């Protein structure tokens, strides 16, 4: 039988008070356990949905950066759904930035 330490869940991540920041060690543990195993799936998703192959690794890094940034305030319960929502949003943001049509005032 596994004995739990009071105040610590079975995965070793301590619960936090509402509004309190998540510890860096807990974020790292969660990221390695929940997010990194999804990397191959994430890369297939990015390859399938982004036409410029040279951007794929940058997109992956931006997705990871956003995931880590948001995990500082709350570690998501559904890591896979969270990761792919972030990936979709990163691609949408990148697409919008790349497709801005400059307006030149040349009168």
TIBA-661657 format. One record per atom (N, C-alpha, C): residue in one letter; x, y, z. Coordinates in steps of 0.2 Angstrom, whole numbers, plus 5000, padded with zeros to 4 digits. Layout:
N
AXYZ
...
//
This chain:
107
X500449945000
X500050005000
X500450065000
X500350114996
X500650174995
X500450225001
X500850255005
X500650295010
X500750365007
X500250415007
X500350475005
X500550525011
X500950575009
X501150625014
X500550675014
X500350695020
X499850745020
X499950805016
X499550835012
X499650895008
X499950875001
X500150815000
X500450794994
X500150744990
X499950754984
X499550704980
X500050644978
X499750594976
X500150534974
X500650544969
X500550594964
X501050604959
X501650654962
X501650674968
X502150714971
X502050784971
X501550804967
X501450884967
X500950904972
X501250954976
X500850984981
X500251024979
X499751024982
X499151064980
X499351134982
X499051184979
X499151254980
X498551294982
X498651344986
X498051384987
X497851424981
X497251444980
X496951474974
X497351544973
X497651554967
X497951614966
X498751604967
X498951554971
X499651544972
X500051514966
X500651534966
X501051514960
X501251444961
X501351404956
X501551334956
X502251334956
X502551284961
X503251284961
X503551254955
X504151284954
X504551264947
X504651194947
X504851164953
X504951094953
X504351054951
X503751074953
X503151044951
X502951044944
X503151104941
X503051114934
X503551074930
X504151074932
X504651024928
X504350954928
X504150934934
X503950864935
X503350844930
X502850894930
X502250884926
X502450884919
X502850934917
X503050944910
X503450884907
X503850854911
X504250794909
X503750734909
X503350724913
X502950674914
X502350674909
X502050734908
X501450734904
X501550764897
X501950814896
X502050854890
X502550814885
X503150804888
X503650784883
X503450714880
X503150664883
X502950604879
X502450614873
X502150674873
X501750694868
X502150734862
X502750734862
X503150774857
X503050744850
X503150684849
X503050654843
X502350664840
X501850664844
X501150674841
X501150754840
X501450794844
X501450864843
X501750884836
X502350854835
X502750864829
X502350844823
X501950784823
X501550764817
X500950814816
X500650834821
X500150884821
X500450954817
X500950974820
X501251034817
X501451024809
X501750964808
X501950954801
X501350944796
X500750914799
X500150914795
X499850974794
X499851024799
X499451084798
X499851144797
X500551144796
X500951204794
X501351194788
X501251234783
X501551224776
X502251234776
X502551274780
X503251294780
X503651254785
X503951204782
X504351154786
X504851184790
X505151244788
X505751274792
X505451304798
X504851314799
X504551344805
X504351294810
X504351234809
X504051184813
X504451184820
X505051184820
X505451174827
X505351244831
X505251304827
X505151364831
X504451364834
X503951334830
X503251324833
X503251284839
X503651224838
X503651184844
X503851214850
X504451254850
X504751294855
X504251344858
X503851374853
X503351424856
X502851394859
X502651334857
X502051304861
X502351284868
X502951254868
X503151234875
X503251294879
X503451354876
X503551414881
X502851434883
X502351434879
X501751454882
X501451404887
X501551344886
X501351294890
X501651304897
X502251314897
X502651324903
X502451384907
X502351444903
X502151504906
X501451504909
X500951464906
X500351464909
X500351414915
X500751364915
X500751314920
X501051344927
X501351404926
X501551444932
X500951464937
X500451474934
X499851494938
X499351434939
X499351384935
X498951324936
X499151264932
X499351214934
X499451154930
X498851124928
X498751114921
X498151094918
X498051014920
X497351004921
X497250934922
X497250884916
X497050914910
X497050874904
X497650904900
X498250874901
X498850894897
X498850894890
X498550844887
X498550834880
X498150884876
X497550894879
X497050944876
X497351014877
X497651024882
X497951094884
X498551104879
X498951054878
X499551054873
X499251074866
X498851034864
X498551044857
X498151104856
X497851124861
X497451194860
X498051254860
X498551244863
X499151294863
X499451294856
X499551234853
X499851224847
X499351254842
X498751244842
X498251274837
X498351354838
X498351374844
X498351454845
X498951484842
X499551444843
X500151474841
X500151474833
X499951424830
X499851424823
X499451484820
X498851494824
X498351544822
X498751614822
X499051624828
X499451684829
X499951694824
X500351644823
X500851654818
X500551664811
X500051634809
X499751644803
X499451714802
X499151744807
X498951814807
X499551864806
X500051854810
X500651894809
X500951894802
X500951834799
X501251824793
X500851854787
X500251864788
X499751884783
X499451954784
X499851994788
X499652064788
X499852094782
X499452134779
X499552174773
X499752244775
X500352264773
X500552334775
X500152384771
X499952434774
X499652494771
X500152544770
X500352564764
X500852614763
X500452674761
X500652734764
X500352794762
X500852834757
X500752824751
X501152854746
X500752894741
X500552954744
X500152994740
X500553054738
//
